[in-house]
Amino acid sequence: MEASSMTRRDFVRLGAGAAAIGAGASRLAARRLGLSIGLQLYSVHELLPKDFDGTLAKVRAAGFTEVEGAGYLDRSAADWRKALDKAGLRCVGSLHPLDAFKARLDELIEYGHVLGLGYLGCVSANRRDPNAKGPLTLDDWRWVAGEYNRIGEKVKAAGMTFAIHNGTDEFGAEGGVVFYDELLRLTDSKLVAFELDCGWMIAGGGNPVEYLRKMPERFPLLHIKDMVKGPSGEMHSTVMGRGVIDYRPISRAATGMKHYFVEQEVFDIDVMESLRLDAEYMKKLEL
């Protein structure tokens, strides 16, 4: 993989009609599920290059024990593993764009082995024709599903699971066919898992509860974020418990969940203080 931090361009285009789910939370099933509190490291992507070891230590001190990667910052897998071990963090998975998987799959797999990853995830797709402009069409998404199956087969053979992370574009439709539904239909459940980002699914007009109830076994991973509407009408993440998402029905439906990762991309107070509050919220939520 090219050793640079990945972009999140596909994560920030939110529809004006994004759905909102009522606020609130309650204690749920952490003791039964035995799930650790995880953090998607994009949340600290501006801090890691400035103080790599110190930021990881602060993530652990904030209450997180598992993390998911978001680019490798020009560091070797051995450097990452050493720093994570020192901080007392376990890296469960890492996210990369589709073009990185197509160009450097063997390298990503080897990197993942050194880190001890259970999952390699795809964070964004691209059009079949690299010269084409505009959003992906239904034909593009069908081609992408085929690529996911091909990659998933090789990742499975290497002892890991390939997973798809959603943004908002997957909830567009063409001819009455929702792109995300087509991905679920065309990908092989033995080769491809899904990492459901609750915030972006809701922002894109989807309902996490409906998908989780229909096929919970396809969603072993969740991204947990709270969302608020900005002054221009767009939705963005906020401190857990201060937005509009009610995780009670989501967590009840997520019976196949094995790991979850809090992710906050927008901050109006200190980043580490925000993440500490996120972790405290999750401890009380007991997701």
C-alpha positions as CSV (number, residue, x, y, z in Angstrom):
1,M,0.0,0.0,0.0
2,E,1.2,3.5,-0.6
3,A,2.1,4.7,2.9
4,S,0.1,7.8,3.1
5,S,-3.1,8.8,4.9
6,M,-6.2,8.1,2.9
7,T,-8.7,10.8,2.1
8,R,-12.3,10.8,3.2
9,R,-13.8,12.6,0.2
10,D,-16.5,10.0,-0.2
11,F,-17.6,10.5,3.4
12,V,-18.5,14.1,3.3
13,R,-21.1,14.5,0.6
14,L,-24.3,14.4,2.5
15,G,-27.8,14.7,1.0
16,A,-30.0,17.5,2.0
17,G,-32.7,15.0,2.8
18,A,-30.7,12.9,5.2
19,A,-32.8,11.1,7.7
20,A,-32.5,11.7,11.4
21,I,-33.3,9.2,14.2
22,G,-34.5,10.3,17.6
23,A,-32.0,11.0,20.4
24,G,-31.3,9.1,23.5
25,A,-29.6,5.9,24.7
26,S,-29.8,3.3,27.4
27,R,-27.8,0.5,28.9
28,L,-27.8,-2.5,26.6
29,A,-25.8,-5.7,26.1
30,A,-22.0,-5.0,26.6
31,R,-21.7,-7.5,29.4
32,R,-23.4,-10.2,27.3
33,L,-21.6,-9.4,24.1
34,G,-18.2,-8.7,25.8
35,L,-17.4,-6.0,23.3
36,S,-14.4,-3.7,23.7
37,I,-14.8,0.0,23.0
38,G,-13.1,0.7,19.7
39,L,-12.0,3.9,17.9
40,Q,-11.6,4.5,14.2
41,L,-8.2,6.3,14.0
42,Y,-9.3,8.8,11.4
43,S,-10.7,10.5,14.5
44,V,-7.1,11.5,15.4
45,H,-5.7,11.7,11.9
46,E,-4.5,15.3,12.5
47,L,-2.8,14.4,15.8
48,L,-1.0,11.2,14.8
49,P,1.6,12.8,12.4
50,K,2.5,15.3,15.1
51,D,2.9,12.9,18.0
52,F,2.4,9.3,17.0
53,D,3.2,7.4,20.2
54,G,1.8,10.1,22.4
55,T,-1.5,10.2,20.5
56,L,-2.0,6.4,20.7
57,A,-1.3,6.5,24.4
58,K,-3.9,9.2,24.8
59,V,-6.4,7.1,22.9
60,R,-5.9,4.3,25.4
61,A,-6.1,6.7,28.3
62,A,-9.4,8.0,26.9
63,G,-11.0,4.6,27.4
64,F,-10.5,2.8,24.1
65,T,-8.8,-0.7,23.8
66,E,-9.4,-1.5,20.1
67,V,-8.7,0.6,17.1
68,E,-9.2,0.5,13.3
69,G,-6.6,2.0,11.0
70,A,-7.1,4.7,8.4
71,G,-3.9,4.9,6.5
72,Y,-0.3,4.1,7.6
73,L,1.4,7.5,7.6
74,D,4.6,6.4,6.0
75,R,5.3,4.0,8.8
76,S,6.2,0.3,8.6
77,A,3.9,-2.4,9.9
78,A,6.5,-3.2,12.5
79,D,6.5,0.4,13.7
80,W,2.8,0.4,14.0
81,R,2.7,-2.9,15.9
82,K,5.4,-1.8,18.3
83,A,3.6,1.5,19.0
84,L,0.2,-0.1,19.4
85,D,1.5,-2.8,21.7
86,K,3.2,-0.1,23.8
87,A,0.0,1.9,24.1
88,G,-2.0,-1.2,25.0
89,L,-4.2,-1.1,21.9
90,R,-5.3,-3.9,19.6
91,C,-5.7,-3.0,15.9
92,V,-8.7,-5.1,14.7
93,G,-8.8,-3.9,11.1
94,S,-7.7,-1.2,8.6
95,L,-9.5,0.7,5.9
96,H,-8.2,1.4,2.4
97,P,-9.8,2.6,-0.9
98,L,-10.6,0.1,-3.7
99,D,-7.8,1.3,-6.0
100,A,-5.3,0.5,-3.3
101,F,-6.6,-3.0,-3.0
102,K,-6.5,-3.5,-6.8
103,A,-2.9,-2.1,-7.0
104,R,-1.3,-3.5,-3.8
105,L,-3.4,-6.3,-2.4
106,D,-0.5,-8.6,-1.6
107,E,1.2,-5.7,0.3
108,L,-1.9,-4.9,2.3
109,I,-2.3,-8.5,3.2
110,E,1.3,-8.8,4.4
111,Y,1.0,-5.5,6.3
112,G,-2.2,-6.8,7.9
113,H,-0.5,-10.0,9.0
114,V,2.3,-8.1,10.9
115,L,-0.4,-6.0,12.6
116,G,-2.4,-9.0,13.5
117,L,-5.5,-7.7,11.7
118,G,-8.8,-9.7,11.5
119,Y,-10.3,-7.5,8.9
120,L,-9.2,-5.5,5.8
121,G,-11.9,-3.0,4.9
122,C,-12.7,-1.0,1.7
123,V,-13.5,2.6,2.5
124,S,-14.4,3.9,-1.0
125,A,-15.1,2.5,-4.5
126,N,-14.4,4.0,-7.9
127,R,-15.9,3.8,-11.3
128,R,-15.2,1.0,-13.7
129,D,-13.8,3.5,-16.3
130,P,-11.1,5.5,-14.5
131,N,-11.6,8.3,-16.9
132,A,-15.4,8.6,-16.3
133,K,-16.7,11.5,-14.3
134,G,-19.5,11.8,-11.8
135,P,-21.0,9.4,-9.3
136,L,-21.0,5.7,-9.7
137,T,-23.8,4.2,-11.8
138,L,-25.6,1.0,-11.1
139,D,-23.4,-0.7,-13.7
140,D,-20.4,0.6,-11.8
141,W,-21.6,-0.7,-8.5
142,R,-22.3,-4.2,-10.1
143,W,-18.7,-4.2,-11.4
144,V,-17.5,-3.1,-7.9
145,A,-19.4,-6.1,-6.3
146,G,-17.4,-8.4,-8.6
147,E,-14.2,-6.8,-7.5
148,Y,-15.1,-7.1,-3.9
149,N,-15.7,-10.9,-4.4
150,R,-12.4,-11.3,-6.1
151,I,-10.5,-9.4,-3.3
152,G,-12.5,-11.1,-0.6
153,E,-11.5,-14.5,-1.9
154,K,-7.8,-13.7,-1.6
155,V,-8.2,-12.0,1.8
156,K,-10.0,-15.0,3.1
157,A,-7.3,-17.3,1.9
158,A,-4.8,-15.2,3.8
159,G,-6.8,-15.7,7.0
160,M,-8.6,-12.4,7.3
161,T,-12.0,-11.1,6.4
162,F,-12.7,-8.5,3.7
163,A,-15.3,-5.9,4.7
164,I,-17.1,-3.0,2.9
165,H,-17.5,0.3,4.7
166,N,-20.4,2.6,3.5
167,G,-20.5,6.3,2.9
168,T,-23.6,8.0,1.6
169,D,-23.4,7.3,-2.1
170,E,-24.3,3.7,-1.7
171,F,-27.9,4.7,-0.8
172,G,-28.5,6.3,-4.2
173,A,-30.7,4.4,-6.6
174,E,-31.1,3.8,-10.4
175,G,-34.2,2.3,-11.9
176,G,-35.6,1.7,-8.5
177,V,-32.5,-0.4,-7.4
178,V,-30.7,0.9,-4.3
179,F,-26.9,0.5,-4.9
180,Y,-26.3,-0.8,-1.3
181,D,-29.0,-3.5,-1.8
182,E,-27.3,-4.6,-5.0
183,L,-23.9,-4.9,-3.2
184,L,-25.6,-7.1,-0.6
185,R,-27.2,-9.2,-3.3
186,L,-24.2,-9.6,-5.6
187,T,-21.4,-10.1,-3.0
188,D,-20.7,-13.6,-1.6
189,S,-21.5,-13.7,2.1
190,K,-18.6,-16.2,2.5
191,L,-16.1,-13.7,1.1
192,V,-17.4,-10.3,1.8
193,A,-18.6,-8.8,5.1
194,F,-20.1,-5.3,5.7
195,E,-19.0,-2.6,8.1
196,L,-22.1,-0.5,8.6
197,D,-21.4,3.1,9.3
198,C,-24.6,4.1,11.1
199,G,-24.1,7.9,10.8
200,W,-23.4,7.9,7.0
201,M,-26.1,5.4,6.3
202,I,-28.7,7.6,8.1
203,A,-27.3,10.7,6.4
204,G,-27.6,9.0,3.0
205,G,-31.3,8.1,3.7
206,G,-30.9,4.5,4.8
207,N,-32.1,2.9,8.1
208,P,-29.5,0.8,9.9
209,V,-32.2,-1.1,11.9
210,E,-33.9,-2.4,8.7
211,Y,-30.6,-3.8,7.3
212,L,-29.5,-5.3,10.6
213,R,-32.8,-7.0,11.2
214,K,-32.9,-8.5,7.7
215,M,-29.4,-10.0,7.7
216,P,-27.5,-9.3,10.9
217,E,-24.9,-11.9,10.1
218,R,-23.5,-9.8,7.3
219,F,-22.7,-6.9,9.6
220,P,-19.9,-8.0,12.0
221,L,-18.5,-4.5,12.2
222,L,-20.2,-1.1,13.0
223,H,-19.1,2.5,12.9
224,I,-20.7,4.4,15.7
225,K,-21.1,8.1,15.4
226,D,-23.7,10.7,16.4
227,M,-24.8,13.3,13.9
228,V,-26.2,16.8,13.9
229,K,-27.3,19.1,11.1
230,G,-25.0,22.0,10.3
231,P,-25.9,25.6,9.4
232,S,-26.0,24.8,5.7
233,G,-28.3,21.8,6.2
234,E,-25.5,19.1,5.9
235,M,-25.1,16.5,8.6
236,H,-21.8,15.9,10.4
237,S,-20.6,14.0,13.4
238,T,-20.5,15.3,16.9
239,V,-19.8,14.1,20.5
240,M,-21.8,10.9,21.2
241,G,-25.1,11.7,22.9
242,R,-25.3,15.3,21.5
243,G,-26.8,14.4,18.2
244,V,-29.9,12.8,16.7
245,I,-29.2,9.1,16.6
246,D,-30.8,6.7,19.0
247,Y,-28.6,3.6,19.3
248,R,-31.1,1.6,21.3
249,P,-32.9,0.0,18.3
250,I,-29.7,-0.2,16.3
251,S,-27.8,-2.2,19.0
252,R,-30.8,-4.5,19.5
253,A,-30.8,-5.3,15.8
254,A,-27.0,-5.8,15.6
255,T,-27.0,-9.4,16.8
256,G,-24.1,-10.3,14.5
257,M,-21.8,-7.5,15.6
258,K,-18.3,-8.5,16.7
259,H,-16.6,-5.2,16.9
260,Y,-17.6,-1.5,16.8
261,F,-15.6,1.6,16.3
262,V,-16.5,5.1,17.5
263,E,-15.7,7.7,14.9
264,Q,-15.9,11.5,15.2
265,E,-14.8,13.6,12.2
266,V,-15.8,17.1,13.3
267,F,-14.9,18.7,16.6
268,D,-16.0,21.9,18.3
269,I,-13.9,21.2,21.5
270,D,-10.5,19.6,22.1
271,V,-10.2,16.3,20.1
272,M,-9.0,14.1,23.0
273,E,-11.6,15.6,25.3
274,S,-14.3,14.8,22.8
275,L,-13.1,11.3,22.4
276,R,-13.0,10.8,26.2
277,L,-16.6,11.9,26.3
278,D,-17.4,9.5,23.4
279,A,-15.8,6.6,25.4
280,E,-17.7,7.6,28.6
281,Y,-20.9,7.6,26.6
282,M,-20.3,4.2,25.2
283,K,-19.5,2.8,28.7
284,K,-22.9,4.0,29.9
285,L,-24.6,2.8,26.7
286,E,-23.0,-0.6,27.1
287,L,-23.4,-1.4,23.4
